[in-house]
Amino acid sequence: MQIILHLIKKEFLQFKRDPKMFVLVLIAPVLQMILLGYAAVLDVHKVAAVVYDMDNSTESRKFINDLTSSAYFQIKYKAYNYDEVTNQIMKGNAILAVVFPDDFEKNILRGKPAPIQLIIDGSDGNTASIAAGYIQAIAADYSRSLVVQLMERTGRKISLSGTISAEPRIWYNPELKTRNFMVPGIAALLLMIVTLILTSLAIVKEKEIGTLEQLIVTPIKPHQMIIGKLVPFTILGFAAVIIVLGAMQIFFNIPIRGSEAFLFLSTALFVLSTLGLGLFVSTITKTQQQAMMIAIFVIMMPMVFLSGFAFPIENMPRVIQYFTYVIPMRYFMEIIRGVVLKGLGFNDLWFQALILFLSGTVILFLSSLRFKKNLD
């Protein structure tokens, strides 16, 4: 036990001598949380639009006024022909174009359908679909107001019997901010970066400078060296998580609604996997550059893409969904978002925690065997 404690002390002394490591582990995650928290937002506000009004009538101006007053659209340009519409969308100055035909008001006054043309830049499918939904809702409200005006002019009574109205109740994220969904996932991502990359780099660095060979010739058993190497990064990982979760509540006002004890227990289980993977990377690389490249491109990026961090797993092809079941980050992502956003605990997420424990134990055990073999 004394040997392990001395190894842990050595790691922290080495960490203390490297001010850049302190910034990387404890300060950089907070900065990344803030930057990604504000940048990783899929909400759509102030859609840039161009209007081509061939009718130039009272009704078309009313519709345009409804667009601008909705706070979702910003009329950037008024075109006078289709070429101008095309140029504005092609240059990226507008996402959406609204074209009113020259008989728009005439058809309304005659009680006929009055279609308008929407031209939407579909390069970004998410923004395009949301913008189309916004303008369709505005058009529906405008149509209902026309029906009411027509009935008032003709003296008809408006009967509301038999109508259906939906009253939505939005749980967990009432404001529908994607930031509230993304920020807990960013916390999980930063935890993986700290434990996975730093573990692999620290061990490979000792290979490069020759201190690992010096430790091998000392009467230190392989399991003692492994524990002495991994415990400091476990502590640093927990420190980073505490700091990031605190920043999440301070900067983004996102409280932890569920069990904090269960969240930290799940964090420890997830760290088993990331430390094991970092240990594995250190056994197959000889330089820090190799370790960094393999850790990022072979392990981190697939885990991010297949964990549900940004892309819903349900929307992936069936074959790809099968691969996500072996990604530990998938289960931790479900846990951290369930605890933070939905207030869930052990009774609701015990299965995900069990998978994290099993996968983490297997990964760490196999990586330790390979590391021990390399030492021998």
Secondary structure by P-SEA (a helix, b strand, c coil): caaaaaaaaaaaaaaaacaaaaaacccaaaaaaaaaaacccccccccccccccccccaaaaaaaaaaaaccccccccccccaaaaaaaaaaccccbbbbbccaaaaaaaaccbbbbbbbbbcccaaaaaaaaaaaaaaaaaaaaaaaaaaaaaabbbbbcccbbbbbbbbccccccccccccaaaaaaaaaaaacaaaaaaaaaaaaaaaaaaaaaaccccaaaaaaaacaaaaaaaaaaaaaaaaaaaacccccccccaaaaaaaaaaaaaaaaaaaaaaaaacccaaaaaaaacccccaaaaaacccccccccccaaaaaaacccaaaaaaaaaaaaacccccccccaaaaaaaaaaaaaaaaaaaaaaaaaac
